[in-house]
Amino acid sequence: MKSSWKTILLWVLPILLIGFFIWQASFASMPADNVKNSANTRLTYGRFLEYLHEGKVDRVDLFDGGKTAIVELGDDPDTLSGQMSRFQRARVDLPGTTPQLIDELYQENVDFDVHPARNTGAVWGLIGNLIFPVFLLLGLFFLFRRSSNVPGGPGQAMNFGKSRARFQMEAKTGVMFDDVAGVEEAKEELQEVVTFLKKPERFTAVGAQIPKGVLLVGPPGTGKTLLAKAIAGEAGVPFFSISGSEFVEMFVGVGASRVRDLFKKAKENAPCIIFIDEIDAVGRQRGAGIGGGNDEREQTLNQLLTEMDGFEGNTGIIIIAATNRPDVLDSALLRPGRFDRQVTVDAPDIKGRRAVLEVHARDKKLAEAISLEAIARRTPGFTGADLANLLNEAAILTARRRKEAITMVEIDDAVDRVIAGMEGTPLVDSKSKRLIAYHEVGHAIVGTLIREHDPVQKVTLIPRGQAKGLTWFTPSEDQALISRSQLMARMAGALGGRAAEYVVFGDAEVTTGAGNDLQQVTAMARQMVTRFGMSDLGPLSLESQQGEVFLGRDLMTRSDYSEEIAARIDAQVRELIQHAYEEAIRIVRDHRIAIDRLVELLVEKETIDGEEFRQILAEYTVIPEKERFVPQI
């Protein structure tokens, strides 16, 4: 309430001052204006002189520098009725300056007064010159006041060098270690960090030192930030959280100043935790740009390195950082003494996915027939964020269909939507629909009849995303290692659709539907030759395993092999793909009758699940039992 009254006074006071100046200027000139505006008739200069010489003029007021006179006449000689009116005023326009008029007024004993010209332009100029500075000062006052009362807000015009980290004396994130599932190894590492903070004497008694930094590394969505929230909730110590991008500004030196301010606040509240999310925004390799680096980012990184492990040290401060691009981080940042531990937070296995599903299913209403084990088995490669999104999509579909609980139908539809996209309009019965049916059945039958291939889970003609039809395969278990026979089986299965088009419709009728399949097969075959040593070239790694090109480091690298080896690589890739394609064509030709029946059923029902598909195919041939892959090490 007090602040509102202050604001009102700050705005009203200048307005009152301006009004006072205007009133003073107008009041000072009010009597003269009243006299000047009281004349109701005009009088010529010649008649005025006649009245003056006849003694009929009682008073004269001169205005406008002697150019205008207001004359008071004792008698009105022009009154037709013959009556006299006292104090008749008349306005006279004088012919310029007339000094002799003053002498005549003296001689006739007439009272006169000279009124100087009023300079209203100067008054208004003064007022105009006052208005702009007053409002400018008021604007600056409110700007500074806002910058001082709103920490971290956009009005901090004078606080560029201050840290923008969110500080919590007791972090209440609402997340504990029990709420994090699927990353048990990472949880054990981080629980040890929490124990360091709570009971440091247990470790210092045997000479152990508290780690200075922990780097969480893993793909997006695996739970790195969630783990940091759990640490904050469990540790019970002051917690600073900031993103790497919040250090860097367009002004050189601001980021380094913010780093100094952050660690200064952290030392005042030690022991504490500093969490830096997406540290690759500020911790990229120095001098990696072509034509020079980013001075502001590099200065910020240098200051961060000094604060983490410099002459002063940072006793009692544990830094936790997260990134999904550890390959671009500066080597000085990763060394022990700065980040003593690197914790890999990878996509969960089947047990981890089940645990994640149990966590996210707590607030979901599931039907009794729901099997979290089946969902976990069907979602290999899903991260924690993907599984949370999956159950949320299933809940949305359940509400849309006005059901009371989530069933496996909604789960299946949600999996399809997350992987392939939204469901499209069903295809009408036409040649195009039958061609797509043969294409999808070709994938399914080749994958089913090759022992090393993953079992088929569903075949559908319902469009999703860019695909007009889909064939789902579900691996029997998570595979950390893949054999050459499995890779060849996957290549043959991916080419099953093109093989079916070729066998059924002929070479002239093959379509562009296999475009994505061919890209996958080509990439797989090239990796077999250049990275895995699964070709006649022998056990050679001809291409380094790296992710995206890092400007300045990878852009100008030379090829790892000669042109002759490049030609042999192309030949080996073509040979592997041709072998897989011929195997797919053989399977399709040998089982044409079964394919025709499955296509008719698929066109009619639009979706066939894996178990029904295998039952129908078993009527025509023997389906090989899928063997469990046991790698030999």
C-alpha positions as CSV (number, residue, x, y, z in Angstrom):
1,M,0.0,0.0,0.0
2,K,2.9,2.3,0.8
3,S,4.5,1.7,-2.5
4,S,1.3,2.5,-4.3
5,W,1.1,5.9,-2.5
6,K,4.7,6.6,-3.4
7,T,4.0,5.9,-7.0
8,I,1.0,8.2,-7.0
9,L,3.0,11.0,-5.4
10,L,5.9,10.5,-7.9
11,W,3.5,11.0,-10.8
12,V,1.2,13.7,-9.3
13,L,4.0,16.0,-8.0
14,P,5.5,16.9,-11.4
15,I,2.0,17.5,-12.8
16,L,1.2,19.9,-9.9
17,L,4.5,21.7,-10.4
18,I,3.8,22.3,-14.1
19,G,0.3,23.5,-13.3
20,F,1.6,25.9,-10.7
21,F,4.0,27.5,-13.3
22,I,1.2,27.9,-15.8
23,W,-1.1,29.4,-13.2
24,Q,1.5,31.8,-12.1
25,A,2.2,33.0,-15.6
26,S,-1.5,33.4,-16.4
27,F,-2.2,35.1,-13.0
28,A,0.6,37.7,-13.5
29,S,-0.9,38.9,-16.8
30,M,-4.6,38.7,-15.7
31,P,-5.2,42.4,-14.9
32,A,-3.7,43.6,-18.1
33,D,-5.7,41.1,-20.1
34,N,-8.9,42.2,-18.4
35,V,-8.3,45.8,-19.3
36,K,-7.3,45.0,-22.9
37,N,-10.4,42.7,-23.4
38,S,-12.8,45.2,-21.9
39,A,-13.0,47.5,-25.0
40,N,-16.3,46.9,-26.8
41,T,-15.9,49.5,-29.6
42,R,-13.2,50.6,-32.0
43,L,-12.1,54.2,-32.5
44,T,-10.0,55.7,-35.3
45,Y,-6.8,57.4,-34.4
46,G,-8.0,60.8,-35.9
47,R,-11.3,60.7,-33.8
48,F,-9.2,59.8,-30.7
49,L,-7.0,62.9,-31.2
50,E,-10.1,65.1,-31.5
51,Y,-11.6,63.7,-28.3
52,L,-8.2,64.2,-26.6
53,H,-8.0,67.9,-27.6
54,E,-11.6,68.4,-26.6
55,G,-10.9,67.0,-23.1
56,K,-13.2,64.1,-23.4
57,V,-10.5,61.4,-22.7
58,D,-10.1,60.4,-19.0
59,R,-7.5,57.6,-19.2
60,V,-5.3,55.8,-21.8
61,D,-3.7,52.3,-21.5
62,L,-1.0,51.5,-24.0
63,F,-0.4,47.8,-25.1
64,D,1.7,45.8,-27.6
65,G,4.7,48.2,-27.4
66,G,2.6,51.3,-28.2
67,K,0.7,49.9,-31.1
68,T,-2.7,49.6,-29.3
69,A,-4.4,51.9,-26.9
70,I,-7.6,51.4,-24.7
71,V,-9.2,54.8,-24.2
72,E,-11.7,55.7,-21.5
73,L,-14.0,58.5,-22.6
74,G,-15.8,60.8,-20.1
75,D,-18.8,61.4,-22.4
76,D,-20.1,59.4,-25.4
77,P,-20.7,62.0,-28.2
78,D,-22.1,59.5,-30.6
79,T,-25.1,58.5,-28.4
80,L,-28.1,59.3,-30.5
81,S,-30.4,59.6,-27.5
82,G,-28.2,62.4,-26.1
83,Q,-27.6,60.5,-22.9
84,M,-24.0,60.3,-21.5
85,S,-22.4,57.0,-20.4
86,R,-19.4,57.1,-18.0
87,F,-16.3,55.0,-18.6
88,Q,-17.0,54.2,-22.2
89,R,-13.9,52.2,-23.4
90,A,-12.8,52.1,-27.0
91,R,-9.9,50.4,-28.8
92,V,-7.5,52.5,-30.9
93,D,-4.9,51.1,-33.3
94,L,-1.9,53.6,-33.1
95,P,0.3,54.2,-36.2
96,G,3.5,52.7,-34.8
97,T,5.5,54.3,-32.1
98,T,4.2,57.9,-31.4
99,P,6.4,59.6,-28.8
100,Q,4.5,62.9,-29.3
101,L,1.4,61.2,-28.0
102,I,2.9,61.0,-24.5
103,D,3.6,64.7,-24.6
104,E,0.1,65.5,-25.6
105,L,-1.3,63.2,-22.8
106,Y,0.9,65.2,-20.3
107,Q,-0.4,68.5,-21.7
108,E,-4.1,67.5,-21.4
109,N,-3.5,66.0,-17.9
110,V,-4.8,62.6,-19.0
111,D,-3.9,59.5,-16.9
112,F,-2.1,56.9,-18.9
113,D,-0.2,53.7,-18.3
114,V,2.1,51.6,-20.5
115,H,1.7,47.8,-20.2
116,P,4.8,45.8,-21.5
117,A,4.2,42.9,-23.9
118,R,3.8,39.5,-22.2
119,N,6.3,36.9,-23.4
120,T,4.2,33.8,-23.3
121,G,6.5,31.9,-25.7
122,A,9.3,32.0,-23.1
123,V,7.0,30.6,-20.4
124,W,5.8,27.7,-22.5
125,G,9.4,27.1,-23.7
126,L,10.5,26.9,-20.1
127,I,7.6,24.5,-19.3
128,G,8.5,22.3,-22.3
129,N,12.1,22.2,-21.3
130,L,11.1,21.0,-17.8
131,I,8.7,18.3,-18.9
132,F,11.2,16.1,-20.7
133,P,13.9,16.0,-18.0
134,V,11.3,15.3,-15.3
135,F,9.8,12.4,-17.1
136,L,13.3,11.1,-18.1
137,L,14.3,11.1,-14.4
138,L,11.1,9.4,-13.4
139,G,11.7,6.7,-16.1
140,L,15.3,6.1,-14.9
141,F,14.1,5.9,-11.3
142,F,11.5,3.2,-12.0
143,L,14.0,1.3,-14.1
144,F,16.6,1.2,-11.3
145,R,13.9,0.4,-8.8
146,R,12.6,-2.5,-10.9
147,S,16.2,-3.8,-11.4
148,S,16.8,-3.8,-7.7
149,N,13.5,-5.4,-6.6
150,V,13.2,-8.1,-9.3
151,P,16.2,-10.5,-9.1
152,G,16.9,-12.3,-12.3
153,G,14.3,-10.3,-14.2
154,P,14.7,-8.5,-17.5
155,G,15.0,-5.1,-15.8
156,Q,18.4,-5.8,-14.3
157,A,20.1,-3.2,-16.4
158,M,23.0,-2.8,-14.0
159,N,23.4,-6.4,-12.9
160,F,24.9,-8.0,-16.0
161,G,27.8,-9.5,-14.0
162,K,25.6,-11.1,-11.3
163,S,24.9,-14.8,-11.3
164,R,21.4,-15.8,-12.5
165,A,21.5,-19.2,-10.6
166,R,18.3,-20.2,-8.8
167,F,19.2,-20.6,-5.1
168,Q,17.3,-22.7,-2.6
169,M,18.5,-23.0,1.0
170,E,16.6,-26.3,1.2
171,A,15.8,-27.5,-2.3
172,K,12.2,-28.7,-2.4
173,T,12.1,-30.3,-5.8
174,G,9.5,-32.9,-4.9
175,V,11.8,-35.6,-6.3
176,M,13.6,-38.2,-4.3
177,F,15.7,-41.2,-5.3
178,D,12.6,-43.4,-5.0
179,D,11.1,-41.4,-7.8
180,V,14.0,-42.2,-10.2
181,A,14.0,-45.7,-11.8
182,G,15.8,-47.5,-14.6
183,V,19.3,-46.0,-13.8
184,E,20.3,-47.9,-10.7
185,E,24.1,-47.7,-11.4
186,A,23.9,-43.9,-11.6
187,K,21.7,-43.7,-8.5
188,E,24.4,-45.6,-6.5
189,E,27.1,-43.2,-7.6
190,L,25.0,-40.2,-6.7
191,Q,23.7,-41.6,-3.4
192,E,27.4,-41.7,-2.4
193,V,27.7,-38.0,-3.2
194,V,24.7,-37.3,-0.9
195,T,26.3,-39.4,1.8
196,F,29.5,-37.3,1.4
197,L,27.5,-34.2,2.1
198,K,25.5,-35.6,5.0
199,K,28.2,-37.6,6.8
200,P,31.6,-36.4,5.5
201,E,33.4,-37.8,8.6
202,R,32.8,-41.3,7.5
203,F,35.0,-40.7,4.5
204,T,37.5,-38.3,5.9
205,A,38.4,-40.7,8.7
206,V,40.0,-43.0,6.1
207,G,41.6,-40.2,4.1
208,A,39.0,-40.0,1.4
209,Q,38.2,-36.6,-0.1
210,I,34.9,-35.3,-1.3
211,P,34.7,-35.4,-5.1
212,K,34.7,-31.9,-6.6
213,G,32.5,-32.6,-9.6
214,V,30.2,-35.2,-11.1
215,L,29.4,-35.2,-14.9
216,L,26.2,-36.9,-16.0
217,V,26.5,-38.1,-19.5
218,G,23.8,-39.7,-21.6
219,P,21.3,-39.2,-24.4
220,P,18.4,-36.8,-24.1
221,G,15.5,-38.0,-22.0
222,T,17.4,-40.5,-19.9
223,G,16.9,-38.6,-16.6
224,K,20.0,-36.5,-16.0
225,T,18.1,-33.4,-14.8
226,L,15.7,-35.7,-12.8
227,L,18.7,-37.2,-11.0
228,A,20.0,-33.7,-10.1
229,K,16.6,-32.9,-8.7
230,A,16.7,-36.1,-6.6
231,I,20.1,-35.2,-5.3
232,A,18.8,-31.7,-4.3
233,G,15.8,-33.3,-2.6
234,E,17.9,-35.9,-0.7
235,A,21.0,-33.9,0.3
236,G,19.3,-31.2,2.4
237,V,22.0,-28.6,1.6
238,P,21.9,-25.3,-0.3
239,F,21.3,-25.9,-4.0
240,F,22.2,-23.7,-6.9
241,S,20.9,-24.5,-10.4
242,I,21.7,-22.8,-13.6
243,S,21.9,-23.6,-17.3
244,G,25.2,-23.3,-19.3
245,S,23.6,-20.8,-21.7
246,E,22.9,-18.4,-18.9
247,F,26.6,-17.6,-18.4
248,V,27.2,-16.3,-21.9
249,E,26.2,-12.8,-23.0
250,M,27.1,-10.6,-26.0
251,F,29.3,-8.5,-23.8
252,V,32.8,-9.9,-23.3
253,G,33.6,-10.6,-19.6
254,V,30.0,-10.9,-18.4
255,G,30.1,-14.7,-18.3
256,A,33.3,-14.8,-16.3
257,S,31.9,-12.3,-13.9
258,R,28.8,-14.5,-13.4
259,V,31.0,-17.5,-12.7
260,R,32.9,-15.6,-10.0
261,D,29.7,-14.4,-8.5
262,L,28.2,-17.9,-8.5
263,F,31.1,-19.4,-6.7
264,K,31.3,-16.5,-4.3
265,K,27.7,-17.2,-3.2
266,A,28.4,-20.9,-3.1
267,K,31.4,-20.5,-0.8
268,E,29.3,-18.4,1.6
269,N,26.8,-21.2,1.8
270,A,29.2,-24.2,1.7
271,P,28.7,-27.1,1.9
272,C,26.4,-26.9,-1.1
273,I,25.6,-28.2,-4.6
274,I,25.9,-26.4,-7.9
275,F,24.0,-28.0,-10.8
276,I,24.9,-26.8,-14.3
277,D,22.6,-28.1,-17.0
278,E,23.7,-28.4,-20.6
279,I,27.3,-27.6,-19.7
280,D,28.4,-28.1,-23.3
281,A,27.0,-24.6,-24.1
282,V,29.9,-23.1,-22.1
283,G,32.4,-25.9,-21.9
284,R,33.1,-26.6,-25.6
285,Q,36.7,-27.1,-26.7
286,R,38.7,-23.9,-26.9
287,G,40.1,-22.8,-30.2
288,A,38.0,-25.2,-32.1
289,G,36.5,-22.6,-34.5
290,I,37.9,-21.8,-37.9
291,G,39.3,-18.3,-37.9
292,G,39.2,-17.9,-34.2
293,G,37.1,-18.9,-31.3
294,N,34.4,-17.2,-29.2
295,D,36.2,-14.9,-26.8
296,E,33.3,-14.5,-24.4
297,R,32.7,-18.3,-24.1
298,E,36.3,-19.1,-23.8
299,Q,36.8,-16.5,-21.0
300,T,33.8,-17.9,-19.2
301,L,35.2,-21.5,-19.5
302,N,38.7,-20.3,-18.3
303,Q,37.0,-18.7,-15.2
304,L,35.0,-21.9,-14.6
305,L,38.2,-24.0,-14.8
306,T,39.9,-21.7,-12.3
307,E,37.0,-21.7,-9.8
308,M,36.7,-25.5,-9.9
309,D,40.3,-26.3,-9.3
310,G,42.5,-23.2,-9.0
311,F,44.8,-21.9,-6.3
312,E,42.0,-21.1,-3.9
313,G,40.0,-24.3,-4.4
314,N,36.3,-24.7,-3.6
315,T,36.1,-26.8,-0.4
316,G,32.6,-28.0,0.3
317,I,31.2,-27.3,-3.1
318,I,30.1,-30.2,-5.3
319,I,29.4,-29.4,-8.9
320,I,27.0,-31.6,-10.8
321,A,26.8,-31.0,-14.6
322,A,24.8,-32.7,-17.3
323,T,25.4,-33.0,-21.1
324,N,24.5,-35.2,-24.0
325,R,27.6,-34.1,-26.0
326,P,30.7,-35.1,-24.0
327,D,32.7,-35.4,-27.2
328,V,32.8,-31.6,-27.6
329,L,33.8,-30.7,-24.1
330,D,37.2,-29.3,-23.4
331,S,39.7,-31.9,-22.0
332,A,40.8,-29.5,-19.2
333,L,37.2,-29.6,-17.9
334,L,37.0,-33.4,-17.9
335,R,40.2,-34.2,-16.0
336,P,40.2,-35.4,-12.4
337,G,40.2,-32.6,-9.9
338,R,37.4,-30.9,-11.7
339,F,35.0,-33.6,-12.7
340,D,36.3,-36.6,-10.7
341,R,33.5,-38.8,-11.8
342,Q,31.6,-39.3,-15.0
343,V,28.3,-41.1,-14.6
344,T,26.8,-42.6,-17.7
345,V,23.0,-42.3,-17.7
346,D,22.0,-44.5,-20.6
347,A,18.7,-45.8,-21.9
348,P,17.2,-48.4,-19.5
349,D,17.1,-52.1,-20.2
350,I,14.0,-54.2,-19.9
351,K,14.1,-54.3,-16.1
352,G,14.8,-50.6,-16.0
353,R,11.9,-49.8,-18.4
354,R,9.6,-51.9,-16.2
355,A,10.7,-49.9,-13.1
356,V,10.2,-46.6,-15.0
357,L,6.7,-47.7,-16.1
358,E,5.8,-48.6,-12.5
359,V,6.9,-45.1,-11.3
360,H,4.9,-43.3,-14.0
361,A,1.9,-45.6,-13.7
362,R,1.3,-44.5,-10.0
363,D,-1.1,-41.7,-11.0
364,K,-2.6,-43.6,-14.0
365,K,-5.7,-45.7,-13.8
366,L,-4.8,-49.0,-15.5
367,A,-7.0,-51.9,-16.4
368,E,-6.3,-55.2,-14.6
369,A,-5.2,-56.8,-17.9
370,I,-2.4,-54.4,-18.4
371,S,1.0,-56.0,-18.3
372,L,3.9,-53.6,-17.7
373,E,6.3,-56.5,-18.6
374,A,4.8,-56.7,-22.0
375,I,5.0,-52.9,-22.5
376,A,8.6,-52.9,-21.4
377,R,9.4,-55.8,-23.8
378,R,7.8,-53.9,-26.7
379,T,9.7,-50.7,-26.1
380,P,13.4,-51.4,-26.6
381,G,15.5,-48.2,-26.8
382,F,12.9,-46.1,-25.0
383,T,14.2,-43.6,-22.5
384,G,12.5,-42.6,-19.3
385,A,11.0,-39.5,-21.0
386,D,9.7,-41.7,-23.9
387,L,8.0,-44.0,-21.5
388,A,6.4,-41.2,-19.6
389,N,5.2,-39.7,-22.8
390,L,3.9,-43.2,-23.8
391,L,1.7,-43.6,-20.8
392,N,0.5,-40.0,-21.1
393,E,-0.6,-40.5,-24.7
394,A,-2.4,-43.7,-23.6
395,A,-4.2,-41.8,-20.9
396,I,-5.2,-39.1,-23.5
397,L,-6.6,-41.7,-25.8
398,T,-8.5,-43.3,-23.0
399,A,-10.1,-40.1,-22.1
400,R,-10.9,-39.4,-25.7
401,R,-12.6,-42.8,-26.1
402,R,-14.5,-42.2,-22.8
403,K,-13.1,-45.3,-21.1
404,E,-12.7,-45.6,-17.4
405,A,-9.2,-47.2,-17.5
406,I,-6.2,-47.6,-19.8
407,T,-6.2,-50.9,-21.7
408,M,-3.7,-52.6,-23.9
409,V,-5.5,-51.3,-27.0
410,E,-4.6,-47.7,-25.9
411,I,-1.1,-48.8,-25.0
412,D,-0.6,-50.3,-28.5
413,D,-2.0,-47.2,-30.2
414,A,0.2,-44.9,-28.1
415,V,3.3,-47.0,-29.0
416,D,2.5,-46.7,-32.7
417,R,1.8,-43.0,-32.3
418,V,5.1,-42.3,-30.4
419,I,7.2,-44.3,-32.9
420,A,5.5,-43.6,-36.2
421,G,3.3,-40.6,-35.8
422,M,-0.4,-39.9,-35.9
423,E,-2.9,-42.3,-37.4
424,G,-3.9,-41.3,-40.9
425,T,-7.0,-41.9,-43.0
426,P,-7.5,-45.6,-43.9
427,L,-6.7,-46.6,-47.5
428,V,-9.6,-47.3,-49.9
429,D,-9.6,-50.7,-51.6
430,S,-7.6,-50.2,-54.7
431,K,-4.5,-51.5,-56.5
432,S,-2.3,-49.2,-54.3
433,K,-3.7,-50.7,-51.2
434,R,-3.0,-54.3,-52.4
435,L,0.5,-53.3,-53.4
436,I,1.2,-51.9,-49.9
437,A,-0.3,-55.1,-48.5
438,Y,2.1,-57.2,-50.5
439,H,5.0,-54.9,-49.5
440,E,4.2,-55.2,-45.7
441,V,3.6,-59.0,-45.9
442,G,6.9,-59.4,-47.7
443,H,8.7,-57.7,-44.7
444,A,6.8,-59.9,-42.2
445,I,7.2,-63.3,-44.0
446,V,10.9,-62.8,-44.6
447,G,11.5,-61.7,-41.0
448,T,9.5,-64.7,-39.7
449,L,11.2,-67.4,-41.8
450,I,14.7,-66.3,-41.1
451,R,15.8,-67.8,-37.7
452,E,18.1,-64.9,-36.7
453,H,15.5,-62.2,-37.3
454,D,13.3,-60.6,-34.6
455,P,9.8,-62.0,-34.4
456,V,7.0,-60.0,-36.0
457,Q,4.7,-58.2,-33.6
458,K,2.1,-56.6,-36.0
459,V,1.4,-55.9,-39.6
460,T,-1.0,-53.0,-40.5
461,L,-2.2,-51.0,-43.4
462,I,-3.3,-48.1,-41.3
463,P,-1.1,-45.1,-42.4
464,R,1.0,-43.4,-39.7
465,G,3.1,-40.3,-40.3
466,Q,4.8,-40.7,-43.8
467,A,4.3,-44.5,-43.9
468,K,1.3,-45.9,-45.7
469,G,1.7,-49.3,-43.9
470,L,3.9,-50.7,-41.1
471,T,5.4,-53.9,-40.0
472,W,6.5,-54.1,-36.3
473,F,9.2,-56.4,-35.1
474,T,9.8,-56.9,-31.3
475,P,13.2,-58.3,-30.2
476,S,13.0,-61.1,-27.6
477,E,15.6,-59.4,-25.4
478,D,17.8,-56.3,-25.3
479,Q,20.9,-57.0,-27.4
480,A,24.1,-55.3,-26.5
481,L,26.0,-57.3,-29.2
482,I,24.7,-58.1,-32.6
483,S,26.1,-61.0,-34.8
484,R,26.8,-60.9,-38.5
485,S,24.0,-63.4,-39.1
486,Q,21.6,-61.1,-37.3
487,L,22.7,-58.1,-39.4
488,M,22.3,-60.1,-42.6
489,A,18.8,-61.2,-41.4
490,R,17.8,-57.6,-40.7
491,M,19.0,-56.6,-44.1
492,A,17.0,-59.4,-45.8
493,G,13.9,-58.5,-43.8
494,A,14.2,-54.8,-44.7
495,L,14.4,-55.8,-48.4
496,G,11.4,-58.2,-48.1
497,G,9.0,-55.5,-49.2
498,R,10.9,-54.7,-52.4
499,A,11.3,-58.4,-53.1
500,A,7.5,-59.0,-52.8
501,E,6.8,-56.1,-55.2
502,Y,9.3,-57.5,-57.7
503,V,8.0,-61.1,-57.5
504,V,4.3,-60.3,-57.6
505,F,4.1,-57.3,-59.9
506,G,7.3,-57.5,-61.9
507,D,10.3,-55.3,-62.2
508,A,8.4,-52.5,-64.0
509,E,5.9,-52.1,-61.2
510,V,8.3,-51.7,-58.2
511,T,7.5,-48.5,-56.3
512,T,9.3,-45.9,-54.2
513,G,7.9,-47.4,-51.1
514,A,11.2,-49.1,-50.3
515,G,13.2,-45.9,-50.3
516,N,13.6,-45.7,-46.5
517,D,14.4,-49.5,-46.4
518,L,17.2,-49.1,-49.0
519,Q,18.7,-46.3,-46.9
520,Q,18.8,-48.4,-43.8
521,V,20.2,-51.4,-45.6
522,T,22.9,-49.4,-47.3
523,A,24.0,-47.8,-44.0
524,M,24.0,-51.2,-42.2
525,A,26.1,-52.8,-45.0
526,R,28.6,-50.0,-45.0
527,Q,29.0,-50.2,-41.2
528,M,29.6,-53.9,-41.5
529,V,32.4,-53.3,-44.0
530,T,34.1,-50.2,-42.6
531,R,33.5,-50.4,-38.8
532,F,32.7,-54.0,-37.8
533,G,35.2,-55.9,-40.1
534,M,32.4,-58.2,-41.4
535,S,33.6,-58.5,-45.0
536,D,36.3,-59.9,-47.3
537,L,38.4,-56.9,-46.5
538,G,39.2,-58.4,-43.1
539,P,39.0,-57.2,-39.5
540,L,39.7,-53.6,-40.3
541,S,38.1,-50.4,-38.9
542,L,38.3,-48.0,-41.9
543,E,36.1,-45.2,-40.5
544,S,36.2,-43.7,-37.0
545,Q,33.1,-44.0,-34.9
546,Q,32.1,-40.4,-34.2
547,G,28.9,-38.4,-34.1
548,E,28.2,-35.1,-35.7
549,V,31.0,-33.0,-37.3
550,F,32.5,-30.6,-34.8
551,L,33.6,-27.5,-36.7
552,G,37.3,-27.0,-36.7
553,R,38.1,-30.5,-35.5
554,D,36.4,-32.9,-37.9
555,L,35.6,-30.7,-40.9
556,M,39.1,-30.8,-42.4
557,T,40.1,-34.4,-41.5
558,R,41.5,-36.5,-44.3
559,S,40.1,-39.9,-45.4
560,D,41.2,-42.9,-43.5
561,Y,41.8,-45.0,-46.7
562,S,42.9,-44.8,-50.3
563,E,40.8,-44.6,-53.4
564,E,41.5,-48.3,-54.1
565,I,40.2,-49.3,-50.7
566,A,37.2,-47.0,-51.3
567,A,36.3,-48.9,-54.5
568,R,36.6,-52.2,-52.7
569,I,34.4,-51.0,-49.9
570,D,31.7,-50.0,-52.4
571,A,32.0,-53.5,-54.0
572,Q,31.7,-55.3,-50.7
573,V,28.7,-53.1,-49.7
574,R,26.9,-54.0,-53.0
575,E,27.7,-57.7,-52.5
576,L,26.3,-57.9,-49.0
577,I,23.1,-56.1,-50.1
578,Q,22.7,-58.2,-53.2
579,H,23.1,-61.4,-51.1
580,A,20.4,-60.2,-48.7
581,Y,18.1,-59.2,-51.6
582,E,18.4,-62.6,-53.3
583,E,17.6,-64.4,-50.0
584,A,14.5,-62.3,-49.6
585,I,13.4,-63.0,-53.2
586,R,13.9,-66.8,-52.7
587,I,11.7,-66.8,-49.6
588,V,8.9,-64.8,-51.3
589,R,8.9,-67.1,-54.3
590,D,8.8,-70.3,-52.2
591,H,5.9,-69.1,-50.1
592,R,3.7,-67.2,-52.7
593,I,0.5,-69.1,-51.8
594,A,0.8,-68.2,-48.1
595,I,1.6,-64.6,-49.1
596,D,-1.6,-64.3,-51.2
597,R,-3.8,-65.6,-48.4
598,L,-2.2,-63.2,-45.9
599,V,-2.6,-60.3,-48.2
600,E,-6.3,-61.0,-48.7
601,L,-6.7,-61.2,-44.9
602,L,-4.7,-58.0,-44.3
603,V,-6.8,-56.1,-46.9
604,E,-9.9,-57.2,-45.2
605,K,-8.9,-56.6,-41.5
606,E,-6.2,-53.9,-42.1
607,T,-4.3,-55.2,-39.1
608,I,-2.9,-58.7,-38.2
609,D,-1.1,-59.3,-35.0
610,G,2.0,-61.4,-34.8
611,E,0.5,-64.5,-33.3
612,E,-2.3,-64.7,-35.9
613,F,0.2,-64.1,-38.7
614,R,2.4,-67.1,-37.5
615,Q,-0.6,-69.4,-37.1
616,I,-1.7,-68.8,-40.7
617,L,1.9,-69.1,-42.0
618,A,2.3,-72.4,-40.1
619,E,-0.4,-74.0,-42.2
620,Y,1.9,-73.7,-45.2
621,T,5.4,-74.1,-43.9
622,V,7.5,-74.8,-40.9
623,I,8.4,-71.7,-39.0
624,P,11.9,-71.9,-37.5
625,E,12.2,-71.4,-33.8
626,K,13.9,-68.1,-32.9
627,E,17.1,-68.8,-31.2
628,R,18.4,-66.8,-28.3
629,F,21.6,-65.0,-29.2
630,V,24.5,-65.8,-27.0
631,P,27.6,-63.9,-28.1
632,Q,31.0,-65.6,-28.0
633,I,33.5,-63.4,-26.3
